[in-house]
Amino acid sequence: MPSTPAHIEAESRREQRVRERDSFLQTERPEEPAREGARGALNRLGLRIRPSADEQSARDDELAVSQHWPGPRTIAVVNGKGGAGKTPTTILLSAVFARYGGAGVLAWDNNQTRGTLGWRTDTGAHDRTLLELLPESQRLLGTGAQSADLAHFMHHQPREKYDVLRSKPIRLAHENRLSPTDVDAIHSVAAKFYRLIVIDSGNDESDPMWLRMIDHADQLVIATTTRADHAEAGALLIEALEERDERSARLARQSVAVVSQADPKATAAELDHVTNGYRSLSREVVSIPFDHEMVDGPLRYGALHKRTQRAWLSAAAAVARGF
């Protein structure tokens, strides 16, 4: 039996001694003192008080969404009912991940029927969509392509620091429809240049481009409001995916449900009814309070009320914990 070289044995003994003794290096970083509320005000006077439970929870969520994972990650935002909040959820999750985690976030409108992601986000210096990107996909996948080349097709959001790949809602559905191969090509380009891809989806769960999106997803987000038909459509979708195949079933079981209070008159009981109902269907459920800034028009995270921003941070952290 061959003997172990002496220098390897010496190195192993040295590593073992290091593991057995206490290190002089500090392995845990102390928590920063409170910055908010009365505790933060006292700290600005020279004290050093720990953050409150609420502030610490927010910091933990910020840390979760700030992570960079090895390899790209894809989030599919779904519900088979229109108006359930898929586009706002796509926009605001993208904004939170970009704000806290840095660049490399793409919001993609994978919708063949009047996708409105482009209508609710800033327009770039052109009007190009995924239909113009698709013929260039092989070139963009080549060794000579650069990330700056994507500016010809993506619409950068200068305030929120993420990019948008638009569909073309002025065209009829059959003119917008993509094949599974097309979805593969676009996703390959996105995965080459972006660390996080958030996909807005249409309402037809039998559409090949919708199903191919599911095949590429690492995480599923069920967007719903407190309306009964939206909530039921999301629940039926989860149940359908559980029967599709093992991978889809795993995505369904590990999904995050985001319940938005779209109606300002919705009662706490109505909100609790939907959120509690999804606890047995999804890994985590996050509720979003009503906010006038989410109702219509361009949607920006920075314009939301602080409590709404905090809720979307919680939603993004719930998604991040699934990667």
Secondary structure, DSSP 8 states (H G I E B T S, - for coil): -----HHHHHHHHHHHHHHHS--SS--S-------SHHHHHHHHTT------HHHHHHHHHHHHHH---SS-EEEEEE-SSTTSSHHHHHHHHHHHHHHHH-S-EEEEEE-SS---TGGGS---SS---HHHHGGGHHHHHSTT--GGGGGGT-EEETTTTEEEE---TTS-HHHH---HHHHHHHHHHHHHH-SEEEEEE-S-TTSHHHHHHHHH-SEEEEEEESSHHHHHHHHHHHHHHHHH-HHHHHHHHT-EEEEE--STT--HHHHHHHHHHHTTTSSEEEEE---GGGTSSS--GGGS-HHHHHHHHHHHHHHHTT-
